[in-house]
Amino acid sequence: MTGNPFPVLEINHLHVKRGNEFDLIIDQFNLHQGEVMAIIGPNGAGKSTLLLSISKLLAPTTGAILFRGTPLDEINDLEYRRNIALVLQDPLLFDTSVYDNISTGLRFRGLSKSEQNERIEDWLSRLKIDHLKNRHASQLSSGQAQRVSLARAMVLRPTLLLLDEPFRALDTPTRKALIEELRILLSETATTTIFITHDQEQALSLGDRVAVILDGRLRQVGSPQSVFAAPIDSDVANFLGVENVLPGQVMDSNQGKITVDVQGIMLEAIGQEKSGKQVLFCLRPEDITIWRTKEVPKSSARNQLPGRVNSISDQGPLLQISIDCGFPLVALITRASVRDLELELGMQVSVAFKASAVHLIPR
């Protein structure tokens, strides 16, 4: 199949109905050879419906899914499934040894014993489970079981690998280690992959491109940097954690430098919007710096505002600070910074952020 001019996967005008309403609507989608596509969205957004459709387990109501240029409904089910591999959140291993679990698909394909053994030993080593090959599946930890499930998929050398939230049930250290290893393995093997997740950090770690699905619709596709830095609308911005989304109007635009009126306060941004344009002024909370009012240093940040601390809330390793600047701003800073600043409710502070950190969405 090398040299095929078509994308590995192509979706055109796909509508999938489950019950009385459409669960999924995708106008156009492409996945290219060797690419890892991370598909993100909240629970119930339609991610699993998409994966079932791609797996040929759920028939589209209208539209087409093409595999290397051929519509799925023209491809024999067995032939197609020999080209794909699916890894689920729950490993669903057979009641046998690790070695036998990994060999299952190879046996069905009729590979010789020597070739089976060569491939299995390779993936036992790559996924660091060679010491477990004779262990019964029931004796594995959740992380070990998921490694076996990945080995069982990768040993088949699939044209298309489908991962459905495979790390969701794992503890944090196990999850982080496995994601990093998988990132390297997918790059080394150039395995074309669709990775379903609700976790944005996982999407950033693994995805060459990111697709956002909200409310059953594909809303945005692009590089992780472009999607997270420039969400296409306020719904995507809110899902991605761009918590500062404020209505504004462009007052001046000169060679990419823009002045925006946000509730009577003039702020600077970078972009190409024309004067008079209504926009959404988007700013990620981690791009905001907080200073005690009397200790504001000289800074390259073009936007500096006075404000008052309204709330301080725990967000795991960081603290979320809500600040009234004439409009609400939310910042994320470290616990150490909160201690150093001696922040407390009602305190007068100054906030700063760079014009380049602002993303403007036309309204």
Secondary structure, 3 states (H helix, E strand, C coil): CCCCCCCCEEEEEEEEEECCEEEEEEEEEEECCCCEEEEECCCCCCHHHHHHHHCCCCCCCEEEEEECCEEHHHCCHHHHHCCEEEECCCCCCCCCEHHHHHHHHHHHCCCCHHHHHHHHHHHHHHCCCHHHCCCEHHHCCHHHHHHHHHHHHHCCCCCEEEEECCCCCCCHHHHHHHHHHHHHHHHHHCCCEEEEECCHHHHHHHCCEEEEEECCEEEEEECHHHHHHCCCCHHHHHHCCCCEEEEEEEEEEECCEEEEEECCEEEEEECCCCCCCEEEEEECHHHCEEEEHHHCCCCCCCEEEEEEEEEEEEECCEEEEEEECCCEEEEEEEHHHHHHHCCCCCCEEEEEECHHHCEEEEC
